Amino acid sequence: MPAPVPGAHAAETIYTDPARQPEFGDPALTVMVVDTLGYLPDDLCVRTDRAAMAASLEARQPFLDHAVAEFAWSLPAAMKIEGTTGKAVLRDVLSRYVPRELVGRPGTGGGVPIGRWLSGPLKGWADDLLSEDLMRRQGLLDAALVAGCWHDHRSGARDWQGELWHALMFQAWLAAETAG
């Protein structure tokens, strides 16, 4: 993982600061609340909004309607989780109208295909920005560490796409700042 920028400080969040995490005595409820306060607005809603705007679409998130959300929060945990399966009541209702094999399959995720981009159309751009010589001259990132991660990623030895993306965004920003 690339070294942090000197003097940088990561902001404390509900995920990294235990003092900010609610405690309800029920781990499942605690996770649901933490996800509602953090992951939902800071990740899922942002992705939905960006994807819709990129396609000039107006999107709705019907499960976030206040009446639906209030109803969902009023349900006992046993109706929400069956064993290791979440969204139990929703799956039960949906299976009345949709074949069970479609209801029970795992999510496909909404991740950005960074790994594929770095192996394809962005490979040359990444090679330039993650050049060990360039980073060594800049003196801001641990050049050998980042270059090693880039080498491992390209060879398939290890998936560093998230860490490399952060390094690339920093390097792209730095290149823009020094050019202008």
C-alpha positions in Angstrom: 0.0 0.0 0.0 1.4 3.4 -0.9 2.7 5.6 2.0 0.4 8.4 3.0 1.1 12.0 2.0 3.3 13.6 4.6 1.2 15.5 7.1 -2.0 13.9 5.9 -4.6 12.7 8.5 -7.3 10.3 7.8 -10.7 11.6 9.1 -12.3 9.5 11.9 -15.5 7.9 10.8 -18.2 5.8 12.3 -16.2 2.8 11.0 -12.8 3.7 12.3 -13.7 5.4 15.7 -15.4 3.0 18.1 -16.6 6.0 20.2 -18.9 7.0 17.2 -20.4 3.6 16.9 -23.8 3.0 18.6 -24.3 0.0 20.8 -27.6 -1.7 21.0 -26.7 -5.0 22.6 -27.6 -6.7 19.3 -24.6 -6.9 16.9 -26.9 -7.3 13.8 -28.9 -4.1 14.8 -25.7 -2.2 15.5 -24.3 -3.2 12.0 -27.6 -2.1 10.4 -27.6 1.3 12.1 -23.9 1.8 11.2 -24.5 0.9 7.6 -27.6 3.2 7.5 -25.5 6.1 8.9 -22.4 5.5 6.8 -22.4 3.0 3.9 -25.8 3.8 2.6 -25.5 7.6 2.2 -21.7 7.7 1.7 -21.4 4.9 -0.8 -24.6 3.3 -2.1 -26.6 6.4 -2.6 -23.6 8.2 -4.1 -23.0 5.4 -6.6 -26.7 5.4 -7.6 -26.7 9.1 -8.0 -23.5 9.2 -10.1 -24.6 6.3 -12.3 -28.0 8.0 -13.0 -26.5 11.4 -13.7 -23.9 9.9 -16.0 -26.7 8.5 -18.1 -28.9 11.7 -17.7 -31.5 9.7 -15.8 -33.6 10.6 -12.8 -33.4 7.7 -10.3 -35.6 6.8 -7.4 -34.7 4.6 -4.4 -38.1 3.4 -3.3 -36.8 1.5 -0.2 -35.7 4.8 1.2 -39.2 6.2 1.2 -39.8 7.2 4.8 -42.9 5.0 5.2 -41.0 2.0 3.9 -37.9 2.7 6.0 -40.0 3.2 9.1 -41.9 -0.1 8.5 -38.6 -1.9 7.9 -37.1 -0.6 11.2 -40.2 -1.6 13.1 -39.8 -5.3 12.1 -38.1 -7.6 14.6 -34.6 -8.8 13.7 -35.9 -12.4 13.1 -38.0 -11.1 10.2 -34.9 -9.4 8.7 -32.3 -12.2 9.1 -32.8 -15.9 8.8 -29.6 -17.7 9.7 -27.0 -16.1 7.6 -29.5 -14.7 5.0 -30.4 -11.1 5.2 -33.5 -9.3 3.9 -35.6 -12.4 4.9 -39.0 -10.8 4.8 -38.3 -9.0 1.5 -37.0 -12.3 0.0 -40.2 -14.1 1.2 -42.5 -11.6 -0.4 -40.5 -11.4 -3.6 -40.4 -15.2 -4.0 -44.2 -15.1 -4.4 -43.7 -13.3 -7.7 -40.2 -14.2 -8.9 -38.6 -17.7 -9.1 -36.8 -18.6 -5.9 -33.5 -19.2 -7.7 -33.5 -15.5 -8.8 -34.4 -14.2 -5.3 -31.7 -16.3 -3.5 -28.7 -15.6 -5.8 -25.9 -13.4 -4.5 -25.6 -9.8 -5.5 -23.3 -8.9 -8.4 -22.0 -5.8 -6.8 -21.7 -2.4 -8.2 -18.0 -2.0 -8.2 -16.0 -0.1 -10.7 -13.9 -2.4 -13.0 -10.7 -0.7 -12.0 -8.6 -3.9 -12.4 -9.9 -4.4 -15.9 -9.2 -0.7 -16.8 -5.6 -1.0 -15.4 -5.0 -4.1 -17.5 -6.5 -2.5 -20.6 -7.2 1.0 -21.7 -5.5 2.7 -18.7 -2.4 0.6 -18.6 -0.1 3.1 -20.4 -1.4 6.0 -18.3 -0.9 4.0 -15.1 2.6 2.9 -16.2 3.6 6.6 -16.7 2.1 7.9 -13.4 3.4 4.9 -11.4 6.9 5.1 -12.9 9.4 4.4 -10.0 11.8 6.9 -11.4 9.1 9.6 -11.5 7.9 8.9 -8.0 11.5 8.8 -6.7 12.1 12.3 -8.1 8.9 13.6 -6.6 9.8 12.2 -3.2 6.2 12.1 -1.9 5.3 8.4 -2.1 7.3 5.3 -1.3 8.4 4.8 -4.9 9.7 1.2 -4.4 6.5 0.1 -2.5 4.1 1.6 -5.1 6.1 0.2 -8.0 6.2 -3.2 -6.3 2.4 -3.1 -5.9 2.0 -2.1 -9.6 4.3 -4.9 -10.7 2.4 -7.5 -8.5 -0.9 -6.2 -9.8 0.2 -6.4 -13.5 1.6 -9.9 -13.1 -1.5 -11.1 -11.3 0.4 -12.0 -8.1 -1.9 -9.7 -6.0 -4.9 -7.5 -6.5 -3.9 -4.0 -5.5 -6.5 -2.2 -7.6 -7.9 -0.1 -4.7 -4.5 1.0 -3.4 -3.2 1.7 -6.9 -6.2 3.7 -7.7 -5.6 6.0 -4.7 -1.9 6.4 -5.8 -3.0 7.1 -9.4 -5.5 9.7 -8.3 -2.8 11.4 -6.2 -0.3 11.2 -9.1 -2.8 12.6 -11.6 -3.7 15.4 -9.2 0.0 16.2 -8.7 0.7 16.2 -12.4 -2.2 18.6 -13.0 -1.0 20.9 -10.2 2.6 21.0 -11.4 1.5 21.5 -15.1 -0.8 24.4 -14.4 
